[in-house]
């Protein structure tokens, strides 16, 4: 008697799961349709990976330089008036850091254009 009730319950759960999950699998938008699938050239994909990796590295480097620039300004602000030579060195250093940041911004913009020109699939900048 007990096994017959278990069989009914398991059959009921199976029926409920079929009605709940099968339609979601059949009508999901994530399923690849043949007309929407994109075939890409492997060499293009490798080139895009290299471009995007280099761009990420440059952005990471720019962020580090920006942090150094902020740190430099804090040092200049907290410096005592007697340490004028150190202040001059910090100002020169800050100027050079800002030049490097502007150079990196130009390189990143150029790489953005290169990624767009290459036509990398699925790239969001």
CNS distance restraints for C-alpha pairs under 8 A (distance, minus, plus):
assign (resid   1 and name CA) (resid   5 and name CA) 6.62 0.50 0.50
assign (resid   2 and name CA) (resid   6 and name CA) 6.42 0.50 0.50
assign (resid   3 and name CA) (resid   7 and name CA) 6.13 0.50 0.50
assign (resid   4 and name CA) (resid   8 and name CA) 6.35 0.50 0.50
assign (resid   5 and name CA) (resid   9 and name CA) 6.22 0.50 0.50
assign (resid   6 and name CA) (resid  10 and name CA) 6.06 0.50 0.50
assign (resid   7 and name CA) (resid  11 and name CA) 6.01 0.50 0.50
assign (resid   8 and name CA) (resid  12 and name CA) 6.08 0.50 0.50
assign (resid   9 and name CA) (resid  13 and name CA) 6.21 0.50 0.50
assign (resid  10 and name CA) (resid  14 and name CA) 6.10 0.50 0.50
assign (resid  11 and name CA) (resid  15 and name CA) 6.19 0.50 0.50
assign (resid  12 and name CA) (resid  16 and name CA) 6.20 0.50 0.50
assign (resid  13 and name CA) (resid  17 and name CA) 6.06 0.50 0.50
assign (resid  14 and name CA) (resid  18 and name CA) 6.18 0.50 0.50
assign (resid  15 and name CA) (resid  19 and name CA) 6.34 0.50 0.50
assign (resid  16 and name CA) (resid  20 and name CA) 6.14 0.50 0.50
assign (resid  17 and name CA) (resid  21 and name CA) 5.80 0.50 0.50
assign (resid  17 and name CA) (resid  22 and name CA) 7.81 0.50 0.50
assign (resid  18 and name CA) (resid  22 and name CA) 5.46 0.50 0.50
assign (resid  19 and name CA) (resid  23 and name CA) 6.81 0.50 0.50
assign (resid  20 and name CA) (resid  24 and name CA) 7.13 0.50 0.50
assign (resid  21 and name CA) (resid  25 and name CA) 6.36 0.50 0.50
assign (resid  22 and name CA) (resid  26 and name CA) 6.19 0.50 0.50
assign (resid  23 and name CA) (resid  27 and name CA) 6.00 0.50 0.50
assign (resid  24 and name CA) (resid  28 and name CA) 5.62 0.50 0.50
assign (resid  32 and name CA) (resid  36 and name CA) 6.77 0.50 0.50
assign (resid  32 and name CA) (resid  37 and name CA) 6.29 0.50 0.50
assign (resid  33 and name CA) (resid  37 and name CA) 6.26 0.50 0.50
assign (resid  40 and name CA) (resid  44 and name CA) 7.20 0.50 0.50
assign (resid  40 and name CA) (resid  45 and name CA) 7.03 0.50 0.50
assign (resid  40 and name CA) (resid 121 and name CA) 7.79 0.50 0.50
assign (resid  41 and name CA) (resid  45 and name CA) 6.39 0.50 0.50
assign (resid  42 and name CA) (resid  46 and name CA) 6.22 0.50 0.50
assign (resid  43 and name CA) (resid  47 and name CA) 6.13 0.50 0.50
assign (resid  44 and name CA) (resid  48 and name CA) 6.10 0.50 0.50
assign (resid  44 and name CA) (resid 118 and name CA) 7.86 0.50 0.50
assign (resid  44 and name CA) (resid 120 and name CA) 7.23 0.50 0.50
assign (resid  45 and name CA) (resid  49 and name CA) 6.13 0.50 0.50
assign (resid  45 and name CA) (resid 120 and name CA) 7.08 0.50 0.50
assign (resid  45 and name CA) (resid 121 and name CA) 8.00 0.50 0.50
assign (resid  46 and name CA) (resid  50 and name CA) 6.26 0.50 0.50
assign (resid  47 and name CA) (resid  51 and name CA) 6.21 0.50 0.50
assign (resid  48 and name CA) (resid  52 and name CA) 6.02 0.50 0.50
assign (resid  48 and name CA) (resid 115 and name CA) 6.83 0.50 0.50
assign (resid  48 and name CA) (resid 118 and name CA) 7.64 0.50 0.50
assign (resid  48 and name CA) (resid 120 and name CA) 5.72 0.50 0.50
assign (resid  49 and name CA) (resid  53 and name CA) 5.96 0.50 0.50
assign (resid  50 and name CA) (resid  54 and name CA) 6.15 0.50 0.50
assign (resid  51 and name CA) (resid  55 and name CA) 6.14 0.50 0.50
assign (resid  51 and name CA) (resid 111 and name CA) 7.07 0.50 0.50
assign (resid  51 and name CA) (resid 115 and name CA) 6.76 0.50 0.50
assign (resid  52 and name CA) (resid  56 and name CA) 6.15 0.50 0.50
assign (resid  52 and name CA) (resid 115 and name CA) 7.65 0.50 0.50
assign (resid  53 and name CA) (resid  57 and name CA) 6.29 0.50 0.50
assign (resid  54 and name CA) (resid  58 and name CA) 6.25 0.50 0.50
assign (resid  55 and name CA) (resid  59 and name CA) 6.18 0.50 0.50
assign (resid  55 and name CA) (resid 108 and name CA) 6.19 0.50 0.50
assign (resid  55 and name CA) (resid 111 and name CA) 6.59 0.50 0.50
assign (resid  55 and name CA) (resid 112 and name CA) 7.88 0.50 0.50
assign (resid  56 and name CA) (resid  60 and name CA) 6.11 0.50 0.50
assign (resid  57 and name CA) (resid  61 and name CA) 6.14 0.50 0.50
assign (resid  58 and name CA) (resid  62 and name CA) 6.07 0.50 0.50
assign (resid  58 and name CA) (resid 104 and name CA) 6.76 0.50 0.50
assign (resid  58 and name CA) (resid 108 and name CA) 6.86 0.50 0.50
assign (resid  59 and name CA) (resid  63 and name CA) 6.23 0.50 0.50
assign (resid  59 and name CA) (resid 104 and name CA) 7.90 0.50 0.50
assign (resid  59 and name CA) (resid 108 and name CA) 7.27 0.50 0.50
assign (resid  60 and name CA) (resid  64 and name CA) 6.38 0.50 0.50
assign (resid  61 and name CA) (resid  65 and name CA) 6.28 0.50 0.50
assign (resid  62 and name CA) (resid  66 and name CA) 6.15 0.50 0.50
assign (resid  62 and name CA) (resid 101 and name CA) 5.89 0.50 0.50
assign (resid  62 and name CA) (resid 104 and name CA) 6.43 0.50 0.50
assign (resid  62 and name CA) (resid 105 and name CA) 7.70 0.50 0.50
assign (resid  63 and name CA) (resid  67 and name CA) 6.27 0.50 0.50
assign (resid  64 and name CA) (resid  68 and name CA) 6.30 0.50 0.50
assign (resid  65 and name CA) (resid  69 and name CA) 6.14 0.50 0.50
assign (resid  65 and name CA) (resid  97 and name CA) 6.54 0.50 0.50
assign (resid  65 and name CA) (resid 100 and name CA) 7.90 0.50 0.50
assign (resid  65 and name CA) (resid 101 and name CA) 6.62 0.50 0.50
assign (resid  66 and name CA) (resid  70 and name CA) 6.32 0.50 0.50
assign (resid  66 and name CA) (resid  97 and name CA) 7.98 0.50 0.50
assign (resid  66 and name CA) (resid 101 and name CA) 7.23 0.50 0.50
assign (resid  67 and name CA) (resid  71 and name CA) 6.17 0.50 0.50
assign (resid  68 and name CA) (resid  72 and name CA) 6.00 0.50 0.50
assign (resid  68 and name CA) (resid  97 and name CA) 7.75 0.50 0.50
assign (resid  69 and name CA) (resid  73 and name CA) 6.28 0.50 0.50
assign (resid  69 and name CA) (resid  94 and name CA) 5.96 0.50 0.50
assign (resid  69 and name CA) (resid  97 and name CA) 6.44 0.50 0.50
assign (resid  69 and name CA) (resid  98 and name CA) 7.24 0.50 0.50
assign (resid  70 and name CA) (resid  74 and name CA) 6.30 0.50 0.50
assign (resid  71 and name CA) (resid  75 and name CA) 6.25 0.50 0.50
assign (resid  72 and name CA) (resid  76 and name CA) 6.23 0.50 0.50
assign (resid  72 and name CA) (resid  90 and name CA) 6.61 0.50 0.50
assign (resid  72 and name CA) (resid  93 and name CA) 7.99 0.50 0.50
assign (resid  72 and name CA) (resid  94 and name CA) 6.39 0.50 0.50
assign (resid  73 and name CA) (resid  77 and name CA) 6.13 0.50 0.50
assign (resid  73 and name CA) (resid  94 and name CA) 7.55 0.50 0.50
assign (resid  74 and name CA) (resid  78 and name CA) 6.16 0.50 0.50
assign (resid  75 and name CA) (resid  79 and name CA) 6.02 0.50 0.50
assign (resid  75 and name CA) (resid  90 and name CA) 7.97 0.50 0.50
assign (resid  76 and name CA) (resid  87 and name CA) 6.14 0.50 0.50
assign (resid  76 and name CA) (resid  90 and name CA) 6.73 0.50 0.50
assign (resid  76 and name CA) (resid  91 and name CA) 7.71 0.50 0.50
assign (resid  79 and name CA) (resid  83 and name CA) 6.98 0.50 0.50
assign (resid  79 and name CA) (resid  87 and name CA) 7.30 0.50 0.50
assign (resid  83 and name CA) (resid  87 and name CA) 6.38 0.50 0.50
assign (resid  84 and name CA) (resid  88 and name CA) 6.29 0.50 0.50
assign (resid  85 and name CA) (resid  89 and name CA) 6.36 0.50 0.50
assign (resid  86 and name CA) (resid  90 and name CA) 6.16 0.50 0.50
assign (resid  87 and name CA) (resid  91 and name CA) 6.15 0.50 0.50
assign (resid  88 and name CA) (resid  92 and name CA) 6.21 0.50 0.50
assign (resid  89 and name CA) (resid  93 and name CA) 6.06 0.50 0.50
assign (resid  90 and name CA) (resid  94 and name CA) 6.01 0.50 0.50
assign (resid  91 and name CA) (resid  95 and name CA) 6.17 0.50 0.50
assign (resid  92 and name CA) (resid  96 and name CA) 6.31 0.50 0.50
assign (resid  93 and name CA) (resid  97 and name CA) 6.16 0.50 0.50
assign (resid  94 and name CA) (resid  98 and name CA) 6.20 0.50 0.50
assign (resid  95 and name CA) (resid  99 and name CA) 6.30 0.50 0.50
assign (resid  96 and name CA) (resid 100 and name CA) 6.26 0.50 0.50
assign (resid  97 and name CA) (resid 101 and name CA) 6.21 0.50 0.50
assign (resid  98 and name CA) (resid 102 and name CA) 6.22 0.50 0.50
assign (resid  99 and name CA) (resid 103 and name CA) 6.22 0.50 0.50
assign (resid 100 and name CA) (resid 104 and name CA) 6.16 0.50 0.50
assign (resid 101 and name CA) (resid 105 and name CA) 6.19 0.50 0.50
assign (resid 102 and name CA) (resid 106 and name CA) 6.36 0.50 0.50
assign (resid 103 and name CA) (resid 107 and name CA) 6.33 0.50 0.50
assign (resid 104 and name CA) (resid 108 and name CA) 6.05 0.50 0.50
assign (resid 105 and name CA) (resid 109 and name CA) 6.16 0.50 0.50
assign (resid 106 and name CA) (resid 110 and name CA) 6.17 0.50 0.50
assign (resid 107 and name CA) (resid 111 and name CA) 6.15 0.50 0.50
assign (resid 108 and name CA) (resid 112 and name CA) 6.13 0.50 0.50
assign (resid 109 and name CA) (resid 113 and name CA) 6.34 0.50 0.50
assign (resid 110 and name CA) (resid 114 and name CA) 6.23 0.50 0.50
assign (resid 111 and name CA) (resid 115 and name CA) 6.11 0.50 0.50
assign (resid 112 and name CA) (resid 116 and name CA) 6.33 0.50 0.50
assign (resid 112 and name CA) (resid 125 and name CA) 7.39 0.50 0.50
assign (resid 113 and name CA) (resid 117 and name CA) 6.00 0.50 0.50
assign (resid 114 and name CA) (resid 118 and name CA) 5.95 0.50 0.50
assign (resid 115 and name CA) (resid 119 and name CA) 6.30 0.50 0.50
assign (resid 115 and name CA) (resid 120 and name CA) 6.12 0.50 0.50
assign (resid 116 and name CA) (resid 120 and name CA) 6.67 0.50 0.50
